[in-house]
């Protein structure tokens, strides 16, 4: 196991988390979860890397928006030399992501269920060039990554291990790759019951794209219901068992002709959705019920003429009212973040009401800048039509659902902006760095 040189700090972290869970509050706040995650990995000699913009650098034309925590480390994973990260061996971060275009596009799925979002935060930790491994042996690399994840969830956050299931790469004839039995043995060694360890094929093989670094993965899943018999058969099948953490063992390279070759060095790339983890820690049924969304949903309810939010989906959501709540709340969060990072849809193309939203974002954003501390937000000036198109689309969808499904005046959409920014300010309070500006 990768040893910590700051054991006493880890003990203090565990005590603080237990205090947070037993202090009379019914949940751990999103901010506390994020902070505990960062401090946990800092105790294991990881360096915190600030979140990058949701708009990738001009050098990277492969992405419309930053959609994963690994995006800013792509050059490292490709074996290149990036002067910004040349010193990094291990890293930890929380990355703001927008999945509204390209390979990972959740724009059309938001509202239909209780978990899709266009904007979310991804918690992640990385090991580059075998830095977890004492001898450069891949099993050591895998074992430390799995142990750290399990330790954080079960010992720091005190999540019941009986409600956790792990999946691993079970081999693939398509890829001509055997089952990752090493990974299975690691989970058994950690103490996971064999009935909670499940093999999958494509679900547990990660690829950056059609070419490039790739490798088997292992995922940790959580049973939201609890108190029932083994539900391993519901993993990757039913929404009552949700994926929490994805740990990727980047060890292969896919060439343009489709062949797979071993990489000269191995990397660990992990990702965990903050909002989903918060729903577990706050014991609520979905991401849209956590502290990052609740004030926004509450404000929408206060101005809606069609009733309050009920958290229903599918046939139970008569008329799609609750879906419209989720779309409006999600899209306004994504729009505010995109505006903060410099995407500027024109008032002419987006319409007068979009201009009102932008004006409100400017007014309230600047006023609350001191509350939105952190490398999480900063100002950029951009000239990329595709990003502006997506933001305009989200604005138009927001206005349509507000007026047609929720009975909200379009002008009231701009009143959501200070609520969104205020929520982000409260969640981000205490993280040092640059300020939000528009």
BADOMAR-645009 format. One line per field, with one value per residue (C-alpha): residue number from 0; residue in one letter; x, y, z. Coordinates in steps of 0.05 Angstrom, whole numbers, plus 5000, padded with zeros to 4 digits. Example, Ala and Ser with C-alpha at 12.3 -4.5 7.8 and 13.67 -1.06 7.14 Angstrom:
2
num	[0,1];
residu	[a,s];
px	[5246,5273];
py	[4910,4979];
pz	[5156,5143];
//
This chain:
438
num	[0,1,2,3,4,5,6,7,8,9,10,11,12,13,14,15,16,17,18,19,20,21,22,23,24,25,26,27,28,29,30,31,32,33,34,35,36,37,38,39,40,41,42,43,44,45,46,47,48,49,50,51,52,53,54,55,56,57,58,59,60,61,62,63,64,65,66,67,68,69,70,71,72,73,74,75,76,77,78,79,80,81,82,83,84,85,86,87,88,89,90,91,92,93,94,95,96,97,98,99,100,101,102,103,104,105,106,107,108,109,110,111,112,113,114,115,116,117,118,119,120,121,122,123,124,125,126,127,128,129,130,131,132,133,134,135,136,137,138,139,140,141,142,143,144,145,146,147,148,149,150,151,152,153,154,155,156,157,158,159,160,161,162,163,164,165,166,167,168,169,170,171,172,173,174,175,176,177,178,179,180,181,182,183,184,185,186,187,188,189,190,191,192,193,194,195,196,197,198,199,200,201,202,203,204,205,206,207,208,209,210,211,212,213,214,215,216,217,218,219,220,221,222,223,224,225,226,227,228,229,230,231,232,233,234,235,236,237,238,239,240,241,242,243,244,245,246,247,248,249,250,251,252,253,254,255,256,257,258,259,260,261,262,263,264,265,266,267,268,269,270,271,272,273,274,275,276,277,278,279,280,281,282,283,284,285,286,287,288,289,290,291,292,293,294,295,296,297,298,299,300,301,302,303,304,305,306,307,308,309,310,311,312,313,314,315,316,317,318,319,320,321,322,323,324,325,326,327,328,329,330,331,332,333,334,335,336,337,338,339,340,341,342,343,344,345,346,347,348,349,350,351,352,353,354,355,356,357,358,359,360,361,362,363,364,365,366,367,368,369,370,371,372,373,374,375,376,377,378,379,380,381,382,383,384,385,386,387,388,389,390,391,392,393,394,395,396,397,398,399,400,401,402,403,404,405,406,407,408,409,410,411,412,413,414,415,416,417,418,419,420,421,422,423,424,425,426,427,428,429,430,431,432,433,434,435,436,437];
residu	[x,x,x,x,x,x,x,x,x,x,x,x,x,x,x,x,x,x,x,x,x,x,x,x,x,x,x,x,x,x,x,x,x,x,x,x,x,x,x,x,x,x,x,x,x,x,x,x,x,x,x,x,x,x,x,x,x,x,x,x,x,x,x,x,x,x,x,x,x,x,x,x,x,x,x,x,x,x,x,x,x,x,x,x,x,x,x,x,x,x,x,x,x,x,x,x,x,x,x,x,x,x,x,x,x,x,x,x,x,x,x,x,x,x,x,x,x,x,x,x,x,x,x,x,x,x,x,x,x,x,x,x,x,x,x,x,x,x,x,x,x,x,x,x,x,x,x,x,x,x,x,x,x,x,x,x,x,x,x,x,x,x,x,x,x,x,x,x,x,x,x,x,x,x,x,x,x,x,x,x,x,x,x,x,x,x,x,x,x,x,x,x,x,x,x,x,x,x,x,x,x,x,x,x,x,x,x,x,x,x,x,x,x,x,x,x,x,x,x,x,x,x,x,x,x,x,x,x,x,x,x,x,x,x,x,x,x,x,x,x,x,x,x,x,x,x,x,x,x,x,x,x,x,x,x,x,x,x,x,x,x,x,x,x,x,x,x,x,x,x,x,x,x,x,x,x,x,x,x,x,x,x,x,x,x,x,x,x,x,x,x,x,x,x,x,x,x,x,x,x,x,x,x,x,x,x,x,x,x,x,x,x,x,x,x,x,x,x,x,x,x,x,x,x,x,x,x,x,x,x,x,x,x,x,x,x,x,x,x,x,x,x,x,x,x,x,x,x,x,x,x,x,x,x,x,x,x,x,x,x,x,x,x,x,x,x,x,x,x,x,x,x,x,x,x,x,x,x,x,x,x,x,x,x,x,x,x,x,x,x,x,x,x,x,x,x,x,x,x,x,x,x,x,x,x,x,x,x,x,x,x,x,x,x,x,x,x,x,x,x,x,x,x,x,x,x,x,x,x,x,x,x,x,x,x,x,x,x];
px	[5000,5024,5045,5026,5080,5026,4989,4968,4935,4896,4872,4850,4814,4776,4756,4732,4690,4659,4644,4611,4568,4549,4543,4468,4468,4433,4485,4555,4555,4582,4637,4657,4660,4704,4750,4756,4772,4828,4858,4856,4898,4944,4959,4984,5031,4985,4991,4926,4919,4869,4808,4819,4768,4707,4732,4794,4857,4862,4915,4864,4813,4788,4739,4682,4681,4724,4685,4731,4784,4838,4831,4884,4932,4922,4993,5020,4978,5000,5072,5089,5123,5081,5123,5064,5060,5131,5141,5078,5080,5013,4957,4887,4835,4762,4747,4687,4659,4606,4580,4540,4574,4623,4634,4603,4539,4485,4448,4388,4385,4379,4311,4293,4322,4350,4424,4443,4472,4507,4550,4580,4644,4690,4735,4798,4866,4923,4989,5036,5092,5084,5092,5047,5090,5152,5183,5148,5105,5034,5000,5028,5002,4932,4931,4948,4896,4842,4862,4861,4792,4763,4796,4766,4696,4691,4737,4737,4665,4640,4600,4574,4618,4559,4526,4586,4600,4661,4666,4729,4750,4728,4764,4742,4745,4735,4798,4834,4848,4843,4806,4840,4846,4899,4846,4797,4850,4865,4792,4790,4853,4822,4765,4708,4664,4671,4596,4606,4661,4633,4666,4645,4674,4666,4637,4705,4751,4765,4790,4807,4782,4788,4863,4909,4918,4869,4864,4821,4783,4750,4689,4658,4581,4533,4466,4421,4367,4407,4382,4368,4402,4458,4440,4501,4456,4432,4501,4502,4429,4386,4390,4382,4455,4498,4570,4610,4683,4718,4792,4827,4893,4922,4971,4956,4958,4909,4939,4902,4895,4861,4918,4934,5005,5033,5053,5125,5098,5032,4985,4925,4866,4806,4741,4682,4622,4617,4542,4528,4573,4537,4470,4497,4526,4464,4418,4374,4346,4382,4434,4378,4361,4430,4451,4480,4410,4360,4360,4353,4295,4263,4267,4238,4180,4167,4156,4124,4049,4047,4063,4125,4180,4163,4224,4184,4207,4178,4104,4096,4118,4052,4064,4139,4136,4191,4235,4228,4250,4313,4327,4320,4362,4417,4421,4424,4482,4518,4504,4532,4595,4604,4595,4645,4696,4686,4633,4593,4531,4510,4446,4423,4428,4406,4350,4333,4319,4387,4417,4379,4408,4478,4467,4444,4503,4550,4515,4509,4573,4616,4579,4591,4661,4692,4648,4668,4740,4782,4816,4747,4727,4764,4752,4771,4753,4737,4718,4690,4623,4609,4610,4565,4516,4511,4501,4447,4414,4413,4385,4330,4312,4311,4264,4218,4211,4203,4146,4111,4118,4126,4086,4145,4153,4215,4240,4241,4296,4347,4326,4353,4424,4438,4408,4455,4516,4498,4494,4561,4590,4567,4593,4660,4670,4738,4777,4832,4851,4826,4757,4698,4689,4650];
py	[5000,5069,5098,5167,5211,5250,5197,5244,5289,5230,5213,5285,5282,5219,5252,5315,5273,5234,5300,5326,5263,5264,5339,5339,5352,5299,5301,5321,5383,5382,5430,5384,5324,5360,5387,5319,5286,5335,5331,5256,5250,5306,5264,5211,5260,5281,5352,5390,5415,5472,5459,5480,5519,5484,5508,5469,5505,5527,5474,5418,5417,5347,5371,5420,5426,5397,5333,5296,5308,5276,5326,5373,5315,5287,5303,5264,5204,5208,5204,5276,5329,5384,5435,5452,5382,5356,5355,5315,5244,5242,5292,5305,5354,5372,5390,5427,5391,5403,5344,5378,5357,5308,5237,5250,5288,5287,5349,5311,5264,5316,5314,5244,5212,5231,5230,5261,5332,5376,5410,5371,5367,5308,5288,5253,5227,5207,5170,5183,5138,5083,5131,5088,5027,5017,4970,4993,4931,4942,4900,4946,5006,4975,4954,5022,5056,5008,5011,5087,5090,5037,5070,5138,5112,5062,5090,5165,5174,5113,5085,5015,4965,4917,4967,4971,4927,4928,4911,4894,4878,4807,4800,4811,4769,4833,4864,4796,4811,4763,4776,4822,4769,4811,4864,4813,4785,4855,4867,4799,4818,4884,4845,4852,4790,4751,4757,4833,4828,4826,4818,4861,4870,4936,4970,4962,4979,5054,5088,5161,5158,5117,5119,5133,5109,5059,5003,4961,4994,4976,5012,5018,5017,5035,5004,5064,5020,4979,4926,4876,4813,4812,4858,4846,4829,4901,4931,4968,4950,4987,5059,5036,5013,5071,5077,5120,5114,5093,5072,5064,5027,5061,5009,5002,5044,5036,5051,5078,5008,4985,4945,4948,4955,4960,5029,5039,5067,5060,5112,5112,5156,5159,5197,5204,5250,5298,5308,5233,5222,5280,5246,5185,5224,5268,5207,5236,5199,5237,5289,5340,5336,5354,5421,5444,5439,5446,5523,5528,5478,5515,5582,5553,5524,5593,5625,5565,5565,5489,5461,5442,5393,5320,5282,5239,5209,5174,5158,5182,5252,5272,5328,5327,5380,5350,5338,5412,5429,5388,5416,5488,5478,5440,5485,5550,5521,5502,5569,5608,5565,5573,5649,5650,5617,5667,5638,5697,5682,5745,5780,5782,5707,5685,5736,5791,5744,5711,5781,5792,5728,5750,5818,5787,5740,5800,5841,5787,5750,5811,5826,5756,5749,5750,5691,5650,5641,5586,5563,5536,5600,5651,5696,5682,5716,5667,5667,5598,5593,5520,5536,5596,5553,5502,5557,5589,5521,5511,5581,5569,5502,5534,5589,5539,5494,5553,5584,5524,5471,5511,5574,5620,5687,5689,5750,5710,5666,5721,5720,5649,5673,5702,5639,5594,5637,5643,5568,5559,5613,5577,5510,5540,5583,5574,5551,5600,5626,5672,5702,5694,5750,5761];
pz	[5000,4983,5051,5074,5104,5140,5180,5235,5184,5156,5226,5235,5168,5190,5256,5220,5172,5229,5264,5201,5197,5270,5282,5274,5200,5159,5104,5084,5041,4970,4992,5049,5003,4953,5007,5041,4975,4959,5029,5030,4967,4988,5049,5000,4966,4909,4884,4874,4802,4790,4747,4675,4635,4607,4540,4519,4497,4425,4415,4428,4373,4389,4443,4443,4519,4574,4590,4638,4690,4647,4589,4615,4625,4555,4533,4592,4575,4502,4524,4506,4547,4575,4612,4657,4686,4677,4752,4767,4792,4826,4820,4848,4823,4817,4745,4719,4658,4606,4565,4510,4446,4416,4440,4508,4495,4549,4525,4497,4557,4612,4644,4621,4683,4751,4736,4668,4672,4621,4675,4732,4773,4767,4824,4802,4821,4776,4777,4719,4694,4746,4806,4850,4838,4879,4828,4765,4767,4742,4796,4849,4809,4806,4878,4907,4863,4885,4959,4960,4929,4975,5036,5019,5009,5066,5119,5108,5083,5122,5064,5081,5043,5038,4991,4945,4884,4839,4766,4728,4656,4642,4576,4505,4442,4402,4432,4437,4510,4569,4634,4684,4738,4773,4787,4814,4861,4886,4905,4940,4978,4999,5029,4978,4977,4913,4900,4897,4844,4773,4704,4645,4575,4539,4601,4634,4577,4570,4507,4498,4426,4363,4372,4431,4502,4530,4580,4626,4682,4747,4775,4843,4844,4901,4918,4932,4964,5013,5061,5006,4982,4932,4874,4831,4773,4773,4762,4695,4687,4738,4763,4835,4831,4808,4787,4836,4816,4752,4757,4691,4682,4621,4595,4520,4457,4400,4332,4271,4242,4306,4336,4410,4435,4506,4529,4554,4619,4655,4684,4731,4712,4758,4758,4805,4796,4855,4849,4848,4909,4943,4932,4968,5026,5033,5028,4973,4913,4858,4838,4831,4905,4932,4960,4893,4861,4917,4921,4845,4843,4901,4865,4802,4843,4873,4804,4769,4757,4745,4814,4853,4834,4849,4824,4776,4711,4651,4651,4722,4701,4668,4618,4631,4685,4729,4668,4653,4724,4715,4646,4669,4732,4695,4635,4675,4715,4651,4618,4678,4678,4603,4608,4665,4620,4564,4518,4494,4450,4414,4436,4364,4354,4423,4430,4478,4536,4529,4532,4597,4626,4606,4636,4701,4701,4692,4746,4799,4779,4791,4856,4882,4855,4924,4944,4884,4902,4872,4810,4794,4759,4717,4658,4586,4521,4465,4393,4379,4344,4364,4438,4428,4389,4445,4498,4455,4447,4523,4533,4482,4513,4582,4558,4523,4583,4630,4590,4559,4614,4678,4664,4680,4647,4604,4640,4704,4676,4689,4762,4766,4753,4823,4854,4812,4826,4900,4905,4872,4918,4980,4955,4936,4998,5028,4967,4951,4883,4828,4824,4779,4729,4665];
//
